[in-house]
Amino acid sequence: MMASKTSRSLKNLGLAILVSYAYSSVAEAAASADIAGYPEDMYQLDSREVAMLPHYCIYTYSFKNARVPGSQNEAEYDRWAEIMGDVFKHMHHYCFGLMNTNRALFISRNKENKAYYLQNSIIEFDYVLRRAPPDFALLPEIYTKKGENLIRLGKYRLAVAEFKHAIELKADYWPPYAALGDYFKTTGDYAAAREILKQGLESAPDANALKRRLAELQGAKSSTKP
């Protein structure tokens, strides 16, 4: 009987330690994302960060409810809702994904902060991707943004899949070709980089970003990198 009570006590103690560790880990993660001079809670919608977003973001659900300056223009809200359809009611999540990206790239001061916000951006992008119809016009852009952040997180195979998905949806949308070309270049696979850039130019012949990248690769020989 005594042994049974001791066993239960040890089990409860172990559970308490695990719960305590989980809470402390969450607190540490949140603390690591603090950025001096900016709200700890990104969703307070600091005007400097809102200004970095596409203009339609201020008319999306959370921004409108927070009464961000300019968001109460009902005519503009109706216009964007008509353009994007039912998915517009979810687009604040894409805007939050962009805000997380901007925090990671332009505001964060250490790699822990950067990783924290990049991971959050993927969650926000996926929220919209799960709800958007297959013909939603911004899908190629969202897949590309997600892929770029996966690259930054070191999740290369997942990123390549996102870029290819964007290309399948809209062959003449040049950013995923550029992102793939940049990725293959960093691996030393210049042949693959040239191939994807040429493929992009076949569908988007006026894309100067692709022309510039291809010109930079002319004559370069592929090398093996770890």
C-alpha positions, 0 to 999 in steps of 0.5 A: 500500500505504501509502495503504491502511494509512493508510486502515485506521488512520484508520478504526480510529481513527474507530471507537475514537473512536465507541466511546469516545464511546458509553461516555462518553455512557452513563457521563454518563447514569448519572452524571446520574441520581445522587440524593444520599441515595439508592442510585445503583442504584435496584434496591437497593430502598431502603425509602423507595422501596419504601414508595411502591409498591402493597403487592403489589410486595413479593411480585413476583419481584425484591422477593421474591428480594431478601428485602424485609421482608414479602416472604416471606409465601407465603400473600400471594404465592399470593394475588396470583399467583392474582389476577393469573395468569401475568403476576404473574411479570412484575409487578416490572417494573411496580413498577420503572416506578413506582419510576422515576416516583417518582424522576422526580417526587418525588426528582430534582433536575434535568431530566436526572434526571427525563428519565432516570427517565421514559424508564426507566419507559416501558421497564419499562411496555412490558415488562409490556404486551408480556406481559400478556393482553388481559384483564389487569385492570391494563392500563388503569392501566398504559397510563394511567401510561405516557401520563402519563409520555409527556406529561411527556417531551413526547411528546404524540401517543403519550400520547394514543394510550395514554390512548385505549387505556386507555379502550377497554379499560375505559370506566368507568376515569376516570383516562385521561379526567382525563389527557386533559382536563388535556392538552387544557386545557394546549393551550388546547383547552377544548372538547376537554377538556370533551368528553372529561370529559363522555364520562368522566362518561357511563361513570363518573358518580360520578368526582368528579375528572372533575366537578371538572375539568369545573366548572373549565372551565365558561365557559372559551373555547378559545384557541390556544397554540403 
